[in-house]
Amino acid sequence: MARAPEKVLAVRGAWLDGRDAVLQRLLRALDRAAAFINDPANIADVAKLVAAPHRVDVAPELVRSALQGTLRVSLHGAPRTAPTYLLVGRDGAARPEPRHAAWLYAQMVRWRQAVLSDEVLAAALSCFRPDLFDSAIGKRSGEVAGVPPDGVGAFAGPAFNSEDISGYVKACAPNK
């Protein structure tokens, strides 16, 4: 999925109770960190920090290339350019979209890791809280550029419709 959430800030509902201000500060800090990472002037410093032996333990050049969307996928082939490989908060990618939860849940149903259930889908959707994000970061205005029509940008399989998980899963089933 082109816009799949890679990492999330997740908290339990019980923890959130009475800590709205703390969560808002955490979300704003993450937003500022993403802006720092996305600033081309900071790429070398970010790459060095992430590449450190006690973190990823790779050459900083590899991290820098990935952050810039240049990926070496084989030893002998030319690098591939994929500017949206790591969005790190840009283009609205950090906003928790319930349709992403629906797509992830649909994949779990498709691969028989979960059963199809309205209750389980509702639980998955309730974990992605754009209202809390919008409150902390500021409501987004209109649609974000580059978001595919289905909101997820699934690169394989049938078109995804978050309102019809059952139809999507059936469309993914191999022909018998």
Backbone as a ProteinNet text record, in pm:
[ID]
protein_1_A
[PRIMARY]
MARAPEKVLAVRGAWLDGRDAVLQRLLRALDRAAAFINDPANIADVAKLVAAPHRVDVAPELVRSALQGTLRVSLHGAPRTAPTYLLVGRDGAARPEPRHAAWLYAQMVRWRQAVLSDEVLAAALSCFRPDLFDSAIGKRSGEVAGVPPDGVGAFAGPAFNSEDISGYVKACAPNK
[TERTIARY]
85.6	0	90.2	65.6	150.4	149.8	40.6	33.1	9.4	62.4	43.2	115.8	51.2	121.5	233.8	351.2	467.3	487.4	484.3	497.4	383.6	339.9	230.3	259.6	196.3	192.9	58.3	60.7	-63.5	-66.2	-180.3	-199.8	-330.8	-339	-462.2	-564.3	-690.5	-797.3	-792.3	-760.9	-753.1	-639.8	-528.9	-417.7	-457.6	-531.2	-569.2	-660	-740.2	-834.8	-765.2	-798.4	-741.1	-604.1	-555	-420.9	-425.2	-534.6	-547.8	-432.9	-395.9	-289.5	-155.7	-129.4	-4.3	-0.3	-111.1	-116.3	-98.2	-160.7	-144.7	0.7	69.2	212	294.9	264.8	336.7	315.8	192.3	163.4	231.2	231.8	300.4	451.2	507.2	650.7	683.3	599.3	620.3	608.5	514	497.2	622	675.8	798.5	917.4	924.6	1033.1	1024.3	902.8	885.1	927.7	892.8	933.6	1085.9	1150	1296.1	1356.5	1303.5	1354.4	1335.1	1223.2	1193	1266.1	1331.1	1406	1537.2	1558.5	1680.7	1808.7	1804.6	1923.4	1961.4	1868.7	1894.1	1919.3	1911.7	1921.9	2050.4	2162.8	2290.3	2291.9	2244.1	2241.6	2145.5	2029.2	1930.2	1986.9	2046.6	2103.8	2211.2	2294.4	2400.5	2341.3	2238	2173.4	2108.3	2033.2	1961.4	2058.6	2166.6	2261.8	2355.3	2355.2	2448.8	2445.4	2558.4	2568.7	2461.5	2422.4	2321.2	2178	2164.8	2032.4	2024.1	2036.1	2021	2153.6	2264.1	2398.8	2425.6	2406.3	2440.2	2514.6	2565.4	2633	2531.6	2566.1	2473.5	2424.3	2506.1	2467.2	2342.5	2331	2213.1	2086.4	2095.5	1979.8	1945.6	2047.8	2024.6	1955.4	2004.2	1943.8	1796.9	1768.7	1629.7	1541.9	1590.4	1513.5	1484.8	1575.2	1557.6	1485.3	1450.7	1374.5	1458.1	1586.5	1672.4	1708.4	1667.1	1682.8	1765.7	1862.1	1939.3	1874.9	1815.4	1743.3	1819.1	1933	2018.4	2162.7	2254.3	2396.7	2442.7	2385.2	2435.7	2343.5	2221.2	2126.7	2137.7	2080.1	2077.5	1980.6	2009.2	1916.2	1780.7	1677	1542.4	1509.6	1435.9	1391.6	1244	1213	1075	1055.5	1022.9	1015.4	914.6	819.2	721.3	747.9	869	902.4	884.9	938.9	923.7	863.1	740	675.2	703.6	734	769.5	688.6	559.8	473	436.1	503.6	469.3	349.9	290.1	174	59.6	47.6	-62.2	-48.2	69.2	86.8	78.8	103.9	101.5	-39.8	-133.7	-271.4	-332.5	-382.9	-442.2	-575.9	-577.5	-696.4	-767.4	-893.2	-965.7	-966.8	-963.1	-962	-832.6	-724.1	-601.2	-623.1	-692.8	-725.5	-811.7	-905.8	-994.1	-912.7	-815.8	-734.3	-648.2	-586.2	-503.9	-589.7	-708.1	-800.1	-841.5	-870.8	-908.1	-796.7	-671.5	-559.2	-554.7	-582.7	-583.3	-694.6	-809.6	-919.6	-880.7	-827.1	-787.9	-691.9	-595.9	-493.9	-528.5	-655.6	-710.3	-642	-601.5	-546.5	-655.4	-770.7	-885.4	-1011.6	-1121.7	-1250.6	-1318.8	-1401.7	-1476.7	-1590.4	-1588.9	-1687	-1705.2	-1829.6	-1856.7	-1796.6	-1800.7	-1747.1	-1595.2	-1525.7	-1379.9	-1339.8	-1412.3	-1385.9	-1406	-1512.8	-1538.2	-1425.1	-1375.5	-1263.4	-1138.6	-1111.4	-994.9	-1008.8	-1126.9	-1150.2	-1136.4	-1177.3	-1173.7	-1032.1	-935.5	-795.5	-730.9	-784.3	-728.8	-812.6	-757.4	-833.2	-787.9	-838.6	-802.3	-849	-953.4	-1001.2	-895.7	-826.5	-721.4	-602.3	-568.2	-458.2	-490.1	-609.5	-649.4	-651.9	-695.3	-699.6	-559.6	-463.3	-325.9	-249.7	-262.8	-181.6	-252	-382.5	-459.2	-533.8	-657.4	-742	-684.1	-679.6	-629.2	-735.1	-689.9	-785.1	-793	-906.8	-926.6	-844.8	-841.1	-767.6	-618.5	-538.8	-394.5	-352.9	-260.8	-213.4	-147.7	-167.5	-99	-168.2	-281.9	-353.7	-437.7	-418.8	-495.9	-645	-730.2	-875.5	-925.7	-862.7	-909.1	-849.4	-758.1	-699.1	-582.9	-560.7	-452.8	-346.8	-384	-286.6	-236.8	-327.8	-288.2	-228.6	-110.5	-39.4	-69.3	-140.6	-174.3	-313.6	-376.8	-508.5	-619.6	-741.1	-856.6	-859	-938.7	-954.5	-1010.8	-967.5	-1010.9	-1123.1	-1227.9	-1339.4	-1358.4	-1327.2	-1334.2	-1476	-1574.8	-1714.2	-1758.4	-1672.7	-1709.8	-1592	-1558.3	-1446	-1475.1	-1596	-1632.9	-1612.9	-1658.5	-1641.3	-1495.5	-1416.4	-1272.5	-1206.5	-1236.4	-1176.7	-1217.8	-1343.9	-1390.4	-1320.2	-1298.3	-1230.3	-1084.1	-1025.9	-886.2	-869.5	-977.1	-968.9	-927.2	-840.6	-800.1	-920	-921.1	-1027.7	-1014.7	-1127.7	-1123.7	-1192.2
-116.8	0	123.1	212.9	330.4	423.2	430	521.8	447.2	326.6	247.3	310.3	311.1	359	261.3	314.5	232.7	228.7	340.5	352.5	440.8	416	494.8	531.3	636.6	668.1	616	511.4	450.9	458.4	490.5	491.8	420.8	364.7	299.3	405.4	374	465.9	505.6	409.1	437.3	535.2	525	617.8	758.3	767.2	897.2	975.5	904.7	969.5	1074.4	1200.2	1309.5	1355.2	1298.5	1335.3	1394.9	1458.4	1516.7	1611	1694.4	1793.3	1724.4	1616.2	1542	1481.8	1419.1	1361	1468.2	1582.5	1690	1734.2	1743.8	1781.8	1674.8	1548.6	1440	1444.7	1465.2	1472.1	1592.2	1705.1	1822.7	1799.3	1731.5	1700	1607.8	1509.2	1420.3	1495.7	1587.5	1667.8	1753.2	1812.6	1892.8	1804.8	1684.2	1592	1552.4	1526.1	1490.9	1607.1	1729.4	1847	1858.6	1830.9	1835.4	1731.1	1610.2	1502.1	1535.4	1598	1628.2	1750.3	1826.4	1943.2	1895.8	1921.5	1875	1919.4	2029.6	2077.1	1984.3	1899.8	1812.9	1667.3	1633.6	1493.2	1427	1492.9	1431.2	1402.3	1496.4	1475.4	1363.4	1361.6	1256.8	1120.6	1112.4	985.9	936.1	1025.4	986.9	935.2	1001.8	958.3	821	801.9	676	561.9	591	487.2	442.7	510.3	482.7	335.2	284.5	142.6	99	185.4	147.5	164.3	201.6	212	112	157.5	69.1	1.6	66.1	12.2	-17.3	85.9	78.2	206.1	209	329.7	444.2	563.6	677.3	704.5	674.6	696.6	615.4	494.8	411.8	475.5	529.6	595.5	722.7	800.2	923.9	894.3	794.4	758	718.9	637.3	594.6	715	804.7	923.8	1011.1	1007.1	1086.7	1009.4	883.2	805.1	737	717.6	645	512.7	404.1	272.3	180.9	116.4	14.2	-118.3	-184.6	-308.2	-432.8	-411.6	-524.6	-475.9	-569.9	-532.9	-476.2	-522.5	-484.9	-391.5	-381.1	-297.3	-150.8	-67.8	75.8	102.1	204.5	238.6	280.2	256.7	299.7	428	512.2	636.3	623.2	645.5	637.3	749.3	870.8	985.8	970.7	881.8	863.6	736	681.5	559.6	580.6	687.7	723	862.5	870.7	1001.8	1073.8	1004.3	1060.6	1186.8	1173.1	1282.9	1382.7	1381.6	1481.1	1435.8	1529.4	1503.2	1436.3	1470.4	1418.6	1272.7	1212.9	1070.2	1035.3	1129.4	1099.6	1098	1152.2	1160.3	1020.3	978.4	844.9	838.7	767.7	756.9	625	628	503.7	407.8	458.5	366.9	286.9	338.7	259.4	143.2	170.6	62.7	-42.1	3	-89.6	-175.5	-114.7	-190.4	-293.3	-251.8	-345.1	-460.7	-428.2	-531.6	-623.9	-566.7	-647.4	-745	-700.6	-790.7	-904.6	-872.4	-976.5	-1078.6	-1030.2	-1120.6	-1202.2	-1134.7	-1201.8	-1317.3	-1296.4	-1397.9	-1484.6	-1478.5	-1563.6	-1544	-1422.6	-1388.4	-1333.8	-1301.5	-1249.7	-1291.1	-1293.2	-1323.7	-1193.5	-1200.7	-1083.4	-1060	-945.1	-914	-763.3	-719.4	-576.2	-521.1	-600.4	-555.4	-537.6	-633.1	-623.9	-508	-491	-377.3	-246.5	-236.5	-114.3	-89.3	-195.2	-180	-129.8	-185.6	-141.4	5.5	42	180.5	278.1	234.8	324.3	354.9	275.2	298.6	412.4	443.2	548.8	674.4	770.2	884.6	1015.6	1044.6	1170.1	1291.8	1277.7	1390.8	1436.1	1342.8	1379.7	1442.2	1385.4	1439	1580.4	1598.1	1729.9	1833.5	1793.6	1884.7	1931.3	1841.5	1875	1948.3	1902.8	1953.7	2065.9	2062.6	2159.5	2088	2121.9	2054.9	2073.6	1966.8	1978.1	2045.7	2114.9	2183.3	2110.1	2049.7	1980.5	1853.9	1798.6	1676	1704.7	1609.3	1618.9	1570.6	1640.8	1603.6	1466.7	1391.4	1263.4	1146.7	1167.8	1057.9	988.6	858.2	787	787.2	766.1	771.8	680.4	562.3	470.9	504.7	602.5	647	564.5	448	362.1	336.2	339.1	317	174.4	79	-60.4	-86.1	-146.7	-162.1	-294.4	-382.3	-510.4	-551.2	-631.2	-681.4	-588.6	-621.6	-542.3	-405.9	-317.5	-185.8	-205.3	-121.8	-133.4	-35.2	-84.9	-2.4	-28.5	70.8	51.7	25.9	52.5	27.2	-114.6	-191.2	-326.4	-421.5	-448	-537.1	-677.5	-725.5	-859.2	-871.9	-772.6	-774.5	-772.5	-693.5	-686.9	-823	-883.8	-1012.7	-1118.1	-1119	-1214.6	-1190.7	-1065.1	-1032.7	-1074.6	-1084	-1125.3	-1276.3	-1350.3	-1496.4	-1550.8	-1651.9	-1711.2	-1777.9	-1773.4	-1840	-1991.4	-2055.6	-2201	-2269.4
0	0	0	-88.8	-106.3	15.1	86.8	199.8	330.8	339.8	460.9	579.4	693.7	812.5	847.6	864.3	897.4	1048.4	1111.6	1256.9	1305.5	1426.6	1482.2	1627	1671.1	1813.2	1861	1939.7	1988.1	2139.9	2191.8	2336.5	2367.8	2484.6	2528	2565.6	2543.7	2578.8	2725.8	2812	2955.5	2986.2	2912.1	2933.2	2890.6	2782.2	2727.3	2821.2	2897.7	2988.5	3074.7	3052.8	3130.8	3085.1	2976.6	2928.2	2788	2752.7	2618.2	2586.4	2682.1	2659.3	2635.8	2706.8	2688.6	2548.6	2507	2373.5	2266.7	2283.7	2185.5	2176.7	2290.1	2286.7	2216.6	2242.8	2175.4	2024.2	1982.6	1839	1773.5	1841.4	1784.7	1777.9	1878.2	1875.4	1758.2	1734.7	1620.1	1488.6	1482.1	1360.7	1335.6	1440.9	1425.5	1387.8	1445.8	1411.2	1263.8	1216.6	1074.8	985.7	1024.2	945.9	943.4	1055.6	1062.5	968.6	972.2	887.1	739.8	706.7	566.4	512.9	598.4	553.6	491	361.5	295.2	367.1	437.2	508.4	624.5	668	783.2	746.7	619.7	576.9	625.5	611.3	651.5	801.1	882	1027.8	1066	1003.5	1032.2	993	875.9	828.5	925.1	973.4	1066.3	1197.7	1248.4	1372.8	1357.6	1250.3	1229.7	1201.7	1130	1089.6	1201.7	1313.7	1423.9	1464.2	1513.6	1552.6	1653.7	1742.9	1842.9	1791	1663.7	1601.7	1487.1	1363.7	1247.8	1210.2	1242.3	1218.3	1070.9	988.7	846.7	809.8	689.1	641.9	631.8	680.8	672	530.2	430.8	291.2	254.4	308.7	280.2	336.1	456.3	517.5	440.2	406.8	332	198.8	128.1	-0.3	16.6	118.7	141.7	175.6	259.2	294.6	172.7	76	-45.1	-155.5	-128.4	-225.7	-331.4	-305.4	-398.3	-333	-395.5	-334.7	-422.5	-362.8	-433.9	-397.4	-496.7	-471	-516.3	-583	-618.7	-623.4	-613.2	-613	-745.7	-855.3	-986.9	-1064.5	-1024.2	-1097.7	-1057.9	-1140.6	-1111.6	-996	-917.3	-808.2	-865	-789	-826.4	-752.2	-818.5	-756.3	-722.1	-595.7	-547.4	-444.7	-492.4	-402	-288.8	-302.9	-195.9	-115.4	-124.4	-50.6	99.7	151.5	292.7	300	342.4	349.3	480.8	585.7	716.6	748.9	745	786.4	679	567.1	464.5	383.2	316	231.3	308.4	435.4	516.3	557.2	536.4	564	712.1	800.1	943.7	1001	927.9	979.3	983	1098.1	1107.4	1033.6	923.5	840	868.5	908.5	934.4	815.5	692.8	578.4	573.2	632.3	643.1	739.2	849.1	943.6	873.3	792.9	721	624.5	553.7	459.4	533.4	644	721.3	774.4	823.3	871.3	755.3	639.8	523.5	487.1	498	469.3	570.4	696.5	799.4	773	729	694.3	571.3	471.8	346.8	372.6	462.1	488.2	610.2	649.5	755.8	891.3	917.9	1049.1	1140.3	1082.1	1157.7	1084.7	1157.7	1095.6	1057.6	956.1	913.6	1012.4	1074.7	1178.1	1185.1	1190.2	1203.8	1332.6	1439	1567.8	1562.8	1499.6	1491.2	1399.3	1289.9	1201.5	1277.3	1352.2	1430.6	1530.4	1592.1	1686.8	1614.3	1495.8	1418.2	1379.4	1331.3	1289.1	1406	1524.1	1640	1686.1	1642	1681	1602.3	1487.1	1402.5	1426.7	1498.8	1546.6	1481.1	1361.4	1295.9	1376.2	1455.6	1536	1635.4	1699	1794.3	1721.7	1607.8	1527.8	1480.9	1425.9	1375.4	1487.3	1604.1	1717.7	1757.2	1750.1	1789.6	1680.8	1557.8	1446.8	1372.2	1373.5	1296.4	1187.4	1173	1074.5	935.5	859.1	722.5	636.6	537.2	449.3	317.4	289.3	162.7	152.5	34.7	10.9	-4.5	34.2	24.1	-114.1	-176.7	-310.4	-307.1	-412	-425.3	-358	-293.9	-231.1	-338.1	-354.5	-456.2	-422.3	-522.4	-500	-388.4	-373.9	-269.4	-133.2	-129.4	-3.9	45.8	-14.7	31.5	-74	-199.7	-306.9	-312.8	-293.6	-302.4	-440.9	-444.8	-571	-640.3	-574.5	-635.8	-590.1	-670.4	-632.9	-678	-639.1	-681.3	-612.8	-665.7	-603.8	-463.4	-371.9	-232.8	-205.1	-140.9	-97.4	51.4	133.9	278.9	327.9	242.6	279.9	245.3	174.9	133.8	152.6	276.7	308	253.6	271.4	225	73.7	-2.6	-147.7	-187.1	-115.6	-144.3	-120.1	-5.1	28.2	-74.7	-116	-218	-350.2	-385.8	-511.9	-508.6	-389.7	-376	-382.8	-359.7	-355.1	-491.3	-492.1	-620.9	-687.2	-818.8	-894.8	-877.8	-858.6	-840.8	-955.1
[MASK]
++++++++++++++++++++++++++++++++++++++++++++++++++++++++++++++++++++++++++++++++++++++++++++++++++++++++++++++++++++++++++++++++++++++++++++++++++++++++++++++++++++++++++++++++

